[in-house]
Amino acid sequence: MILTPLEIIGILASAYFTVNFVLYLRSGDLSKDFWSLRVLRNGKWIIALLGTWFVLAVVVVVILLLYRTGIPLLRFSWLMLLATPAEAPSAGQNLVLSGVKIPGFMWIFLVLLALNVPRLAKNEERIFRQGVRDPKTAIWKSVQFGLVHCLIGVPLAAGIALIIPGLFWSWLYTKGGIRLTTAWHALHNWTLVAILALALAL
C-alpha cells in the first residue's frame, strides 16, 4: 500500500508525540505537574470547569460563524497542500492528535495524551502568558497563541477562535499566575480529550 504525503506526516507526528509523551512519563515529573493543579481545591474546580465549558462553547460558535462567511482562507490548513483531492476536505487537523487515527493504538495514545495534558498546558502558559501585565501584551500574546496552532495543522478559523481563550487566560494570569492559568488550560484540554474519546467510542 502506497501512503500519501498526508498519511506519512500523520505517522511521523504520531511517532514523535508518542515518544515525547512516554519520555515525559519516565521523567518522574507527572506527579509534580498534577499536584500543582491543587490550586483549584475547595470546589474552585467546579467554577473552573463551568467557565471552561462556556469559553469552549464560544470558541466553537466563533469557528462556525467564521466558516459560514464562506471565505476559503478561513478553512485553510497547510496540510491541504500535501493532501490528495479526496483528503483535502478533512486535511485540517491538529497533528498532536494524529495517534488517534491508528487502529488498535488510539486508546493507548489518548491515555498518554491525557496524562501529558498538565505538562503541555504548563508549557504553553509559560510561553504565552508569563509576563503579561497590560492589555496590549495580552492581545499580542493571545494572537500568537491562537495562530501558532495553525503550525500544527488546525484551520485558520480555529486559530483565530483560539485567541479568545488566550485572552481569557491572560486575564486569569493577572489574578493567579501561571499555576491558575495552567489549571484552567488543562481542564480545557481534558474536555477536548473527553469529547474526542466519546466520539471515538460512538
C-alpha positions as CSV (number, residue, x, y, z in Angstrom):
1,M,0.0,0.0,0.0
2,I,1.4,3.4,-1.0
3,L,1.0,6.1,1.6
4,T,0.0,9.6,0.7
5,P,2.2,12.6,1.9
6,L,-0.6,13.5,4.4
7,E,-0.6,9.9,5.8
8,I,3.2,10.0,6.1
9,I,3.0,13.3,8.0
10,G,0.4,11.8,10.3
11,I,2.5,8.7,11.1
12,L,5.6,10.8,11.8
13,A,3.7,13.1,14.0
14,S,2.1,10.1,15.9
15,A,5.6,8.6,16.4
16,Y,7.1,11.8,17.6
17,F,4.4,12.7,20.1
18,T,4.1,9.1,21.4
19,V,7.8,9.0,22.2
20,N,7.6,12.5,23.7
21,F,4.7,11.5,25.9
22,V,6.4,8.3,27.1
23,L,9.7,10.1,27.9
24,Y,7.8,12.6,30.0
25,L,6.1,9.8,32.0
26,R,9.5,8.3,32.6
27,S,10.9,11.7,33.7
28,G,9.1,11.5,37.1
29,D,7.5,14.9,36.7
30,L,4.0,13.6,36.3
31,S,3.0,13.7,40.0
32,K,4.5,17.2,40.4
33,D,2.5,18.6,37.5
34,F,-0.7,17.0,38.6
35,W,-0.1,18.2,42.2
36,S,0.2,21.8,41.0
37,L,-3.4,21.6,39.9
38,R,-4.4,21.7,43.6
39,V,-4.8,25.5,43.0
40,L,-8.4,24.6,42.2
41,R,-9.0,22.9,45.6
42,N,-12.1,23.6,47.8
43,G,-14.6,23.5,45.0
44,K,-12.9,26.0,42.8
45,W,-12.6,23.3,40.1
46,I,-16.3,23.4,39.6
47,I,-16.3,27.1,38.7
48,A,-13.2,26.4,36.5
49,L,-14.9,23.6,34.7
50,L,-18.1,25.5,34.1
51,G,-16.1,28.5,32.9
52,T,-14.0,26.3,30.7
53,W,-17.1,24.8,29.1
54,F,-18.5,28.3,28.4
55,V,-15.3,29.5,26.8
56,L,-15.1,26.4,24.7
57,A,-18.7,26.9,23.6
58,V,-17.8,30.4,22.5
59,V,-14.8,29.1,20.6
60,V,-17.0,26.6,18.7
61,V,-19.6,29.2,17.9
62,V,-16.9,31.6,16.5
63,I,-15.4,28.8,14.4
64,L,-18.8,28.0,12.9
65,L,-19.6,31.7,12.2
66,L,-16.2,32.1,10.5
67,Y,-16.9,29.1,8.4
68,R,-20.3,30.5,7.4
69,T,-18.7,33.6,5.9
70,G,-17.7,31.3,3.0
71,I,-14.2,32.7,2.9
72,P,-12.0,29.8,1.7
73,L,-8.9,31.1,3.5
74,L,-10.6,30.6,6.9
75,R,-10.8,26.9,6.2
76,F,-7.2,26.7,5.0
77,S,-4.6,24.5,6.7
78,W,-1.1,24.0,5.3
79,L,-1.8,20.2,5.4
80,M,-4.1,20.8,2.5
81,L,-1.0,21.4,0.4
82,L,0.0,17.8,1.0
83,A,-3.4,16.3,0.6
84,T,-4.9,14.4,-2.3
85,P,-8.2,15.7,-3.7
86,A,-10.0,13.1,-1.6
87,E,-8.2,14.1,1.6
88,A,-8.4,17.8,1.2
89,P,-11.8,18.4,2.8
90,S,-10.7,16.9,6.1
91,A,-7.0,17.7,5.9
92,G,-7.1,20.4,8.5
93,Q,-6.3,18.8,11.8
94,N,-4.3,19.1,15.0
95,L,-1.2,16.9,14.3
96,V,-0.8,16.3,18.1
97,L,-3.9,14.1,17.8
98,S,-2.6,12.0,14.8
99,G,-2.2,9.0,17.0
100,V,-6.0,8.6,17.4
101,K,-6.2,7.6,13.7
102,I,-4.1,4.5,14.2
103,P,-6.5,1.4,14.7
104,G,-5.6,-0.6,17.8
105,F,-3.5,2.2,19.2
106,M,-5.9,5.1,19.5
107,W,-6.9,4.4,23.2
108,I,-3.3,4.0,24.3
109,F,-2.5,7.3,22.6
110,L,-5.5,9.0,24.3
111,V,-4.4,7.8,27.7
112,L,-0.8,9.1,27.1
113,L,-2.2,12.4,25.8
114,A,-4.5,12.8,28.9
115,L,-1.6,12.2,31.3
116,N,0.5,14.8,29.4
117,V,-2.2,17.5,29.4
118,P,-1.0,19.4,32.5
119,R,2.6,19.4,31.2
120,L,1.5,20.6,27.7
121,A,-0.7,23.3,29.2
122,K,2.0,24.5,31.6
123,N,4.5,24.8,28.7
124,E,2.1,26.9,26.6
125,E,1.2,29.1,29.6
126,R,4.8,29.8,30.3
127,I,5.3,30.9,26.7
128,F,2.1,32.9,26.0
129,R,1.0,34.2,29.4
130,Q,4.1,34.7,31.6
131,G,5.0,38.3,31.9
132,V,1.6,39.7,30.7
133,R,0.9,42.9,32.6
134,D,-1.2,45.1,30.3
135,P,-3.9,44.7,27.6
136,K,-1.6,45.3,24.7
137,T,0.7,42.5,25.7
138,A,-2.2,40.2,26.4
139,I,-3.7,40.8,23.0
140,W,-0.4,40.3,21.2
141,K,0.4,37.1,23.0
142,S,-3.1,35.8,22.6
143,V,-3.0,36.4,18.9
144,Q,0.3,34.5,18.8
145,F,-1.2,31.7,20.9
146,G,-4.1,31.3,18.6
147,L,-2.3,31.4,15.3
148,V,0.6,29.2,16.4
149,H,-1.9,26.3,16.5
150,C,-2.1,26.7,12.7
151,L,1.5,25.5,12.6
152,I,0.3,22.1,13.9
153,G,-2.4,21.9,11.2
154,V,-5.6,23.4,12.5
155,P,-7.5,25.6,10.0
156,L,-7.1,29.4,10.2
157,A,-10.6,29.9,11.6
158,A,-9.8,27.6,14.6
159,G,-6.5,29.5,15.1
160,I,-8.4,32.8,15.2
161,A,-11.1,31.5,17.6
162,L,-8.4,30.3,20.0
163,I,-7.4,33.9,20.6
164,I,-10.5,34.0,22.8
165,P,-9.3,31.6,25.5
166,G,-5.9,33.1,25.1
167,L,-7.3,36.5,26.2
168,F,-9.3,34.9,29.0
169,W,-6.3,33.0,30.4
170,S,-4.3,36.2,30.1
171,W,-6.8,37.9,32.4
172,L,-6.6,34.9,34.8
173,Y,-2.9,35.2,34.8
174,T,-3.1,38.6,36.3
175,K,-5.3,37.1,39.1
176,G,-3.4,34.0,39.9
177,G,-0.3,33.5,37.8
178,I,0.9,30.5,35.8
179,R,-0.5,27.8,38.2
180,L,-4.0,29.1,37.9
181,T,-4.0,29.5,34.1
182,T,-2.3,26.1,33.7
183,A,-5.2,24.5,35.7
184,W,-7.9,26.2,33.6
185,H,-6.0,25.3,30.4
186,A,-5.6,21.7,31.5
187,L,-9.4,21.5,32.1
188,H,-10.0,22.9,28.6
189,N,-7.7,20.3,27.0
190,W,-9.1,17.4,29.1
191,T,-12.6,18.4,28.0
192,L,-11.5,18.2,24.3
193,V,-9.9,14.8,25.0
194,A,-13.1,13.6,26.7
195,I,-15.2,14.8,23.7
196,L,-12.8,13.0,21.3
197,A,-12.9,9.8,23.3
198,L,-16.7,9.9,23.3
199,A,-16.7,10.5,19.5
200,L,-14.4,7.5,19.0
201,A,-16.4,5.3,21.3
202,L,-19.6,6.1,19.4
